[in-house]
């Protein structure tokens, strides 16, 4: 295929200064490699962090929150003739339960965005085995619904969820609690609440999430067990956990559910604000490092093209004297910059993938992290290539414009 004259000249300049061309391309290669690696690492870490958060936190929690006394009743009685105020308002006494939770869930099932729901009732308890005691929280749940939402089965190191379904007085405890009380599957554990209720239950399973706060305190039982501990009737439910199709779009759906049911909603983002803040900080740090690297690579291309223009100044003057226009000269040097950018981008994509792949094999072996979490996203590679090429273009544009303004008469005369 025959190349245009501008392209041939650009390639000739590149070949005549191979070392400088390679150095400039390596700058782009390094920048894009680091862009891909940093984004793969940060995205992988963020996805792992979200997975951990959502392993025990629902996308949306529906509950009956405490409410303060307000002037609503007075306003209805007095009308608009007076302004009614309450001094030193107090919390309204409430059982904090959801009235007719089955009807509420049936109503919510009509929304296409919702993928899973689970009702539950929880209580603070003291776990004990002989003289050993530990504080914690017991969750009365429909274990099948909870398993669908949080994949409890994958965390079980002994027993299974069917054993809890079959045993009305069964309990599944965390590995931390198991070790502290020296209890295993088949043993019995006693639960006591602040109101003096106690319950002796058989351990039918032990789970391990690697989250210390969960493994040391949490347990699952059937809903009636907690209702009995709290001395409540069978309709007493405190929470409904809800999962939706896109867990990043919880705010609007949560507001709609709250308006529809009249209860309070809490999203997983508001529950884990500290972790989400950490995610944003990691993103800012990674992007700052990558942009700095690409800018440095751009200055490398700029300096090399400036040197080429200085050394080829007479040849440029001759080109203009033989009929080349300023636009042709700009085209030559921009093409040279783009060639360098494309070569560097292709090499950067390859090396970025290889580095990310190698790091993903790095063994960690702590908690539930076996290997360093890495994400391989096509968008990272597309963005990296575009950033590299765009950086090369602008790095070549300024010296290209400078070269186009060369006066051939003055240069040839010396």
N, C-alpha and C positions, 0 to 999 in steps of 0.2 A: 504494500500500500504506500502510495506516494504521500509524504508529509508536506505540509505547507512550509514556505521558506522561513517564516517566523519560528515555527516549531523546530526546524532543523538548526537554526542559529541558537535557540535556547538549549537544545541538547548538546550542541558543540561546546557552548560555554560550560555546561555541567561536566562534560567529559574532560575538558581541558584543566579543570580544577577538581579532580576526583576526591582528594582528601577533604577539601572544604565542603564538597557536596555530601560526602558520607557523614562528616561531623554534623552538618545541618540536619540531615535526615535522621541521624541518631538522636538528636535533640527532640525531634517530633516523636520518634519511636519511644523514647523514654517517657515523654509526657503522656502519650496515649496509653502506654503500658501501665503507668501509675494510676491514670484515670480509671482504667478498667479494673485494676486490682483493688484500689481503694473503694470504688463503688460496689464491687462484688463482696468485699469484706464487710462494709458498712450495711449493705442491704441484707446480707446473710445474717449478720448479728441482729439487725432490727427484726427480721422475720423470726429468728429464733426467740428473741425477747417477747414478741407478740404471741408466739405459740405457747410460751411458758405462762404468760398472763392469761390467755384464753383457755388454758387447760383446767383452770379452776374458777374463772370469772365468766359469767354469762355476758353476751353482747348487751342485753338490757335486763335490768332487775326491776320488777314491779312489786311495790310494797305499800303498806299503809303507814305513812310517816306521822309523827307527833305533830299536832297543830296547836297554835296559840289561840287563846280567846280573842275574838274580834267583836266589832260593834254591829255585825250583820243582823243579829236578832233585834237589837235596839232600833236599828234603822227600819226594819220591817214594821215594828210596833209604832214608832214615833213618826215615821214618814220623813219627808224632806224638809219639814219645818224646823228641825233642830239638827245641830251637828253633835253627834254622839262620840265620845271618846272613852276608852278604858284605861285607867291608870294601873300601872304595874300588872300587865296581862300575864296570865299563867298558862301552862300547858293544859290542854283539855285531856281529862282522863279517858284513856282508850286502851283496848286490848291489842291494838296494832295488828289485828287480823284482817284478812281479805274476806269480805262477805260473799258467800256462794262462789268459791273459786272455780268450780267446774263450769258454771255458767259464764264466768269471765273468760276462761280458756276457750270455751266453745265460740264465744264472740270474737276472740282474737284469731282463731283458726281460719276465719274468713279472709284474712289478709295474706296475699300471695308472697309478701316479703319474708314472712315468718317461716322458718324451716323446722324448728323444734321448740318445745316448751316443757317445763317441769315445775310442779308445785312442790313446796317443801315447808317444813317448820323446823326451826333450830333453837338451841338452848345452850347456855353456858353450863358446864358440868364439872364435877370432880371425878376423875377416873381413879379407881383404887384396886389394889391387889394386896391383900393382907394389910401391912402397915405402909406400903408404898402408895403415894398419891401424886396425881398430876392434874393440873387445870387444863381445860380444853373446851371444844365445841362439838356437840353432836348434831348431826343433820338428819332429820327424818325425811326420806325421799322415796319416790318411785324409782328404784335403782335402774330399771330399764331406760326410763326417760333420761336420767342423769348420765347413764353410759352412752346414750346416743349423742348427748351434748358435749361430754368431756372425755369420752373414751376411757372410762375407768378401767375397763378390762385390760388395756395395755399397761397399766401401772401395777396390776396385781402380781405379787411375787408368790402368793399362796392363796388357795381358794378360788372361788368364782362368784359372779353376781347371782347365778341361779341358786346358790346355797343360801343367800340372804332372802331371796324370794320364797324359798321353801321353808325357811325357819323364821317364824314371826318374832322370835326373841334372839335373833342373830345380830351380829355387829361386824363391820369391816373397819379395822383401825389402821393408822399409819405406822410405818416401820419404826419411826422414832419413839412413838408411844409403846410399841411392842418391846423395844429394847429397854426402855426406862422402867417398865413394869415387869419385865422378864415374862412376857406372855406370848404365846404363839397360837396358831390355828388349833382349835379344839379346846383351848382353855376358857375359863370364865372371867369376866371383868365386871366390876360393880360401878354404876354411874349414880351420882347424887347431885341434886339441884339445890338451889338456895332455899326453896320452899320446903325442904326436908324430904322430898320424894326420892326413892332409890329404886334401882332396877338392876338385876343381875342378868347378864347377857352372855351368850356363847360366841366366841370369836370364830367367824366362818371365813375370814379372809384378811390378808394384810397387804396394803398397797405401799408403793414407794414412788413419790413424785420427784424426789431430790430437792424439793423446796422445804427447807427445815421447818419453817413456820407452819406448814401444812402437815407434814409427816409427824410432827411432835404433838399436835393438838386436835386434828380433825378425825372424825369417824362418821360412818354411814350406818343408819338403821332404817327400819321401816317406819313410815309416818306415824302409825298408832303408838309406837314406843315413846316418842317425844311428846305426843299429846298426853299420854298417861303421866309422864314425868312432870309436865307443866299443869297437870290436873285440868285439862281442857277437853271439850267434846270432840267428836270425830270430824267436825266441819272446820276445826281451827287450823288455818293455814296462814303463814306470815309472809311468804314470798312466792312469786312466780318468776322463774328464770326463762328468758326468751333468747333464742338465737335467730339471726336473720341471714339472708343470702349474702349481702355485702356488709361485713362488720365495720367498714370504714364510713358507712352512711347511717349511723345509729341516731344522730341527733334529731333529724326530722321525724323519723319513725317513732322514737321515744316520746316526742312531744305529742304526736298524734294518738299514741296509746294512752298517755296520761289524760288527754282531753276526752278520749272515748270512754275510759273506765272511771275516771275521777280519782285514781290513785297516783302515788308518786313514782316516777321512773328514774333510774340511775344507769348511765351508760358505762361501758367498760373503760372508756377514755377518762371519765371523771373519777373513776375508782383508781386508775393507775396514772394520774397526772405526772407524778415524779418520773416514772419510767418513760413516758412520752416526751417529757422535757429533755431527758437524757438522749433520746433518739434524735431530737432536733439538733442538739448540741453536736452529736457525732456527725450528722449530715453537714453542718456548717464547717466543722473542722476539716472533713474530707474534701469538700468542694473548694475550700480556701487553699489547701495544699495543692490540689490538682490544677486549679486555675493559675496559681503561681508558677508551677512547673511548665505549663503550656505557654505562659507569657515569656518565661526565660528561653524556651525553645524558639519562640517567635523572634526574640532579640538576636538569637544566634543566626537565624536565616537573614534577618535584616543586615547584620554586620557582614556576613559573607557576600551578600549581593552588593553591598556598598564597596567592598574590596574589589569585586569583579568589575564594577563600573569604573573604579579608579584605574584599574589595570587595563581595561579595554576601552578607555576613553577615546583613544585615537580611532579604534575600529568602529566605535559608535559614530564618531564624526564622519568617517568614510561612508558608513551606511546611510547617514542622513544626506551626505553630499551626492550619493548615487540615487537618491529619490525616495528613501524611506521616510515616512512621516513620523511625527512625534507619537502618534497612536500606535504605529508599528513597533517602536522602541518600547513603549509601555507594555504592549502585548508580549514581546520577547521575554522581558524580565518577570512579568507576572506568570507566564507559562513556566519559566524556570522555577519560580517559587512554588507553583502548584505541583510540578513534577516532584520536587523535593518533599512537599507535603504529602502527596499520594504515596510515594515510596516509604516515607516514615510512617504513614498511617497503616499501610498494609503490614509492615514489620511490627508496628506497635500492637495491632490487633492480635497477631500471632503470639508475640511475647507476653502480652497481657493475659491471654487465655492460658498459656503454659505456666505462668507464675501463679495464677489463680488456682489452676488445677493442682500444682505442686503443693501449695499452701493448704488446699482442702484435704490433703492426705496427712496433714500434721496432727498427730495424736495428742489429745488433751487429757481425756480420761478423768474429768472432774464432774461430779454431779451427773446430769444427763447429757453432757457434752462429750461425745466420744472423739470427734474430730472438729477442727476449726470450722465454724459455719460459713460457707461461701455461697453466693447466689450467682448463677450464670444466666443473665438476662440479655436477650438480643438487643434491647434498647440501649444498654450500656455500650455495646460495640458500635452501634449506629451513631450514637452521640459522640463517642470517642473519635471515630473517623471524621465526622463533620467538624468537630472542634479543631482537630489537627489541620484539616484542609483550610478551614476558615482562618485560623491563626497564620498559616503559611501565606495565604492570599494577602492579608493585611500587612504582613511583614515584608512582602515583596512589592506592595503598591507604592510605598513612599520612595524607595530607591528607583523604582521604575519611572515615576513622575520626574525625579531628579535627572535621570538619564535622558528623558525625552526633551529636556530643555537645553541640552548641550548645543552650543553654537559651533557648527562644523568649521566655519571660516576661522574663528579665533583659535580653535584647537589645532587645525592644520598649519596655521601660520606659526604656532608655538607660543 
